[in-house]
Amino acid sequence: MLYGLIFFPMAAGLLLPLIGSRSLRARNAAMAAACLINLAFSGIVLLRPDASARLAGFAGLGIALETDGFRKVYLLVIAFVWLMTTLFGLEYFSHYRHTNRYCCLNLVTLGALNGVFLASDLFTALIFFEIMSFTSYTWVLHEETPDALKAANTYLAVAVIGGLVALMGLFLLQHHLGTTEIAKLYEAAAASQNRAALYVAGGCVLFGFGAKAGMFPLHIWLPKAHPVAPAPASALLSGLLTKSGVFGVLVLSCELFRSDPAWGTAILLLGAVTMLLGALLALFSVDLKRTLACSSVSQIGFILVGVGLMDLLGAENALAARGTLLHMLNHSLFKLVLFLSAGAVYMNLHALDLNGIRGFGRKKPLLLIPFLFAALGIGGFPLFSGYVSKTLLHEAIVEAIGMYGAGLLSALEWVFLFSGGVTVAYMTKLFVALFLEKHPTRQAEFDGKKRYMNGLSAFALCASALLIPLLGMSASRSMDAIAEFGIGFFRSGPLEHAVRYFTWENLKGGLISIAIGVALYFGFVRTVLMRRENGVRVYVNRWPKWLDLEELLYRPLLLRWLPGILYPIARLFGENRVLTPLSERILRASGAAAAMFGENRVLTPLSERILRASGDAAAMFGENRVLGPLWDGTKRFFGVLAHAFSDSLDALVLLLRKTAYRDLTPEPEDEVRSSPSYRLGKQLDRIAVNRGAEKAGENRYAREAYEKRREIRIKSRRITGNMSFALLMLVIAVSAVFVYVLLLR
């Protein structure tokens, strides 16, 4: 059954293009059926006892899988979200190109994501993690617009670099601990004497998984990828694929660095920055899907704050662990509903800018109610599921203040409450723009759209949204039960008492955030983030463009600063500088020495004399059973030695010519003149001269071949000498390694 959760979706995905080439309706039905079967598999696994499986020899170290309460819960969440996005996508993709490609890689990604959460060792998790990254890359570039291609390059760069750094971390863990098995990491780390090495290894693994989670400062792909990806893909990227990164962070925090205050503090600080920065980016954005993407960054920050508190609180981390688990689940549901709502808007208007879509949701209850439920949930309003998980996280912060004292933790509490307030403000901004305001010129057109999505899409949206208030209103039964069922993975201490979610102390934290949100909306959004143009108030993005971290830091670092530093160093050791003239002189000296000590000079005659003397001595001792064989061996030894003396300098010269003192690269002209195209041109010139078509020496065809060859050379260097080509080659190399590891070992 565990293998079925991974390989059944992958196999089904590979068959979909074949089905789609004959019938798109049959392909869509097969895709929906595959997702439904995957949901059934997840339900069966949920009800059965914990299990494990191992595929020995696969990828060298084998693939190890296991289930526990947390894994079962999240496999069910994955299956449900995937089914709902698939049902919605049947209408959404009806007018898209490349849908066979999307359907194929969609199911392959599903299998890979299941593999990440089923992995019982980090090596297995990384294999499926990288497969998932490469297949989901096509979601971002699906529309193949310039913005989509640029965002896809960013996504791929983060995925490739993050994966390689994580792999380096796994090598270090394997070297220092002798294992990457998740259940053994804690004991192996406790026995290790080199704590610094563990922090380095853990930092590398955190880099890779944190990048996928959207953790600051590796969050740059999220705000770029979501606006250009199809809405169902955005729901999966935000709601589920980011959780694969959180899964890796949880493994490090719950096992390798369990109850480690230093590690917990680092995760806590990164989470706090991610939480606040993502919320501010969302508040300033005027693009619907970009706002939701930045919101995902912020909500991942809330989750990471919970992860950091788990390590700070040690054995008393029950509240933090339960809050982390439930907020992961909640965020997956929120982003499912919100991105599908954005998809309904885009299907009808093919626009996402708030000024262009304002008023579209008026008189559309099947769009308004689901969006409102998700907005209230993510804003932490009482009676909705987000209030429950945020209350648990807030109580954990208060508990940490009681354990460690005020100071930075008190500041963290206010950052937490303020970030929650910013969440309320930007969700109010979206709701008002979509459902309360009127479009200045197109409102009548918007109101006339009675059929804005079909029944299947409406079912996917409304059924998903209905879970948010149901879970929130039955929190003490449903959400507490889910937390208790899945908490074993978090190595949590016991919960000392049942949480009363609607006491004044707990309500107060949520109400403070709501009050901050209302104040921000009316005091900042409606004043600073809007302006009047031609008598109409419009939304403006006042976030400074130069604060784009990708353009401010990462692209200059990779494309200008590093090449600027390394190029002079490379030129210093390149041709016509220091080593090349020196190597030429050493090469000539080596050649002279080789000639002097070569054949017929010193060593060769000497070795021949030694050889003859050895032969005479061997003959003198004849068939003596002791000395005869000894002299035979001596003769062979000196024969080999003589040849070694004779050829040693020649071998040294050859080695130098092939390595440090290799010949200079031929000039382009020499290379072109020796090319087949140039020689063919010369032959054509001779034929033309013989036929009188041109004068001798004119060489018209040869010159054309020469110029064309130089042009091709220059253009090819422009291609192969840029960063994108280098990144593409790196991706091909990594892909080849994975193909070898997965299929040929």
NORZI-V328998 format. One record per backbone hydrogen bond with DSSP energy under -1.0 kcal/mol. CO is the residue of the C=O (numbers start at 0). NH is the residue of the N-H. Records with the same first field share a line. If there is no record, write none. Layout:
BEGIN
CO = NH ; NH
END
This chain:
BEGIN
0 = 4
2 = 6
3 = 7
5 = 9
6 = 10
7 = 11
8 = 12
9 = 13
10 = 14
11 = 15
14 = 18
15 = 19
16 = 20
18 = 21 ; 22
22 = 26
23 = 27
24 = 28
25 = 29
26 = 30
27 = 31
28 = 32
29 = 33
30 = 34
31 = 35
32 = 36
33 = 37
34 = 38
35 = 39
36 = 40
37 = 41
38 = 42
39 = 43
40 = 44
41 = 45
42 = 46
43 = 47
50 = 66
52 = 64
54 = 57 ; 62
56 = 59
57 = 61
58 = 60
62 = 54
63 = 119
64 = 52
67 = 71
68 = 72
69 = 73
70 = 74
71 = 75
72 = 76
73 = 77
74 = 78
75 = 79
76 = 80
77 = 81
78 = 82
79 = 83
80 = 84
81 = 85
82 = 86
83 = 87
84 = 88
85 = 89
87 = 91
88 = 92
90 = 93
92 = 95
97 = 101
98 = 102
99 = 103
100 = 104
101 = 105
102 = 106
103 = 107
104 = 108
105 = 109
106 = 110
107 = 111
108 = 112
109 = 113
110 = 114
111 = 115
112 = 116
113 = 117
114 = 118
117 = 65
119 = 181
120 = 124
121 = 125
122 = 126
123 = 127
124 = 128
125 = 129
126 = 130
127 = 131
128 = 132
129 = 133
130 = 134
131 = 135
135 = 138
136 = 140
140 = 143
144 = 148
145 = 149
146 = 150
147 = 151
148 = 152
149 = 153
150 = 154
151 = 155
152 = 156
153 = 157
154 = 158
155 = 159
156 = 160
157 = 161
158 = 162
159 = 163
160 = 164
161 = 165
162 = 166
163 = 167
164 = 168
165 = 169
166 = 170
167 = 171
168 = 172
169 = 173
170 = 174
171 = 175
172 = 176
173 = 177
179 = 121
180 = 183
181 = 184
183 = 187
184 = 188
185 = 189
186 = 190
193 = 197
194 = 198
195 = 199
196 = 200
197 = 201
198 = 202
199 = 203
200 = 204
201 = 205
202 = 206
203 = 207
204 = 208
205 = 209
206 = 210
207 = 211
208 = 212
209 = 213 ; 214
214 = 217
218 = 221
220 = 224
221 = 225
224 = 228
229 = 233
230 = 234
231 = 235
232 = 236
233 = 237
234 = 238
235 = 239 ; 240
236 = 241
241 = 245
242 = 246
243 = 247
244 = 248
245 = 249
246 = 250
247 = 251
248 = 252
249 = 253
250 = 254 ; 255
251 = 256
254 = 257
256 = 259
259 = 263
260 = 264
261 = 265
262 = 266
263 = 267
264 = 268
265 = 269
266 = 270
267 = 271
268 = 272
269 = 273
270 = 274
271 = 275
272 = 276
273 = 277
274 = 278
275 = 279
276 = 280
277 = 281
278 = 282
279 = 283
280 = 284
285 = 353
286 = 290
287 = 291
288 = 292
289 = 293
290 = 294
291 = 295
292 = 296
293 = 297
294 = 298
295 = 299
296 = 300
297 = 301
298 = 302
299 = 303
300 = 304
301 = 305
302 = 306
303 = 307
304 = 308
305 = 309
306 = 310
307 = 311
308 = 312
312 = 315
313 = 316
316 = 320
317 = 321
318 = 322
319 = 323
320 = 324
321 = 325
322 = 326
323 = 327
324 = 328
325 = 329
326 = 330
327 = 331
328 = 332
329 = 333
330 = 334
331 = 335
332 = 336
333 = 337
334 = 338
335 = 339
336 = 340
337 = 341
338 = 342
339 = 343
340 = 344
341 = 345
342 = 346
343 = 347
344 = 348
345 = 349
351 = 287
352 = 355 ; 356
353 = 357
356 = 359
358 = 361
360 = 363
363 = 366 ; 367
364 = 368
366 = 370
367 = 371
368 = 372
369 = 373
370 = 374
371 = 375
372 = 376
373 = 377
374 = 378
375 = 380
376 = 379
380 = 383
383 = 386
384 = 388
385 = 389
386 = 390
387 = 391
388 = 392
389 = 393
390 = 394
391 = 395
392 = 396
393 = 397
394 = 398
395 = 399
396 = 400
397 = 401
398 = 402
399 = 403
400 = 404
406 = 410
407 = 411
408 = 412
409 = 413
410 = 414
411 = 415
412 = 416
413 = 417
414 = 418
415 = 419
416 = 420
417 = 421
418 = 422
419 = 423
420 = 424
421 = 425
422 = 426
423 = 427
424 = 428
425 = 429
426 = 430
427 = 431
428 = 432
429 = 433
430 = 434
431 = 435 ; 436
432 = 358
433 = 360
441 = 445
442 = 446
443 = 447
445 = 448
447 = 449
453 = 457
454 = 458
455 = 459
456 = 460
457 = 461
458 = 462
459 = 463
460 = 464
461 = 465
464 = 467
465 = 469
466 = 470
467 = 384 ; 471
468 = 472
469 = 473
473 = 476 ; 477
474 = 479
477 = 481
478 = 482
479 = 483
480 = 484
481 = 485
486 = 489
487 = 490
499 = 502
502 = 506
503 = 507
505 = 509
506 = 510
507 = 511
508 = 512
509 = 513
510 = 514
511 = 515
512 = 516
513 = 517
514 = 518
515 = 519
516 = 520
517 = 521
518 = 522
519 = 523 ; 524
520 = 525
523 = 527 ; 528
528 = 539
530 = 537
532 = 535
535 = 532
537 = 530
543 = 546
544 = 547
547 = 551
548 = 552 ; 553
549 = 554
552 = 556
553 = 557
554 = 558
555 = 559 ; 560
556 = 561
559 = 563
560 = 564
561 = 565
562 = 566
565 = 569
566 = 570
567 = 571
568 = 572
570 = 573
571 = 577
577 = 581
578 = 582
579 = 583
580 = 584
581 = 585
582 = 586
583 = 587
584 = 588
585 = 589
586 = 590
587 = 591
588 = 592
589 = 593
590 = 594
591 = 595
592 = 596
597 = 600
601 = 605
602 = 606
603 = 607
604 = 608
605 = 609
606 = 610
607 = 611
608 = 612
609 = 613
610 = 614
611 = 615
612 = 616
613 = 617
614 = 618
615 = 619
616 = 620
620 = 623
623 = 627
625 = 629
626 = 630
627 = 631
628 = 632
629 = 633
630 = 634
631 = 635
632 = 636
633 = 637
634 = 638
635 = 639
636 = 640
637 = 641
638 = 642
639 = 643
640 = 644
641 = 645
642 = 646
643 = 647
646 = 650
647 = 651
648 = 652
649 = 653
650 = 654
651 = 655
652 = 656
653 = 657
654 = 658
655 = 660
658 = 661
666 = 670
667 = 671
668 = 672
669 = 673
671 = 674
674 = 678
675 = 679
676 = 680
677 = 681
678 = 682
679 = 683
680 = 684
681 = 685
682 = 686
683 = 687
684 = 688
685 = 689
686 = 690
687 = 692
688 = 691
694 = 697
698 = 702
699 = 703
700 = 704
701 = 705
702 = 706
703 = 707
704 = 708
705 = 709
706 = 710
707 = 711
708 = 712
709 = 713
710 = 714
711 = 715
712 = 716
713 = 717
714 = 718
715 = 719
716 = 720
718 = 721
721 = 725
722 = 726
723 = 727
724 = 728
725 = 729
726 = 730
727 = 731
728 = 732
729 = 733
730 = 734
731 = 735
732 = 736
733 = 737
734 = 738
735 = 739
736 = 740
737 = 741
738 = 742
739 = 743 ; 744
END
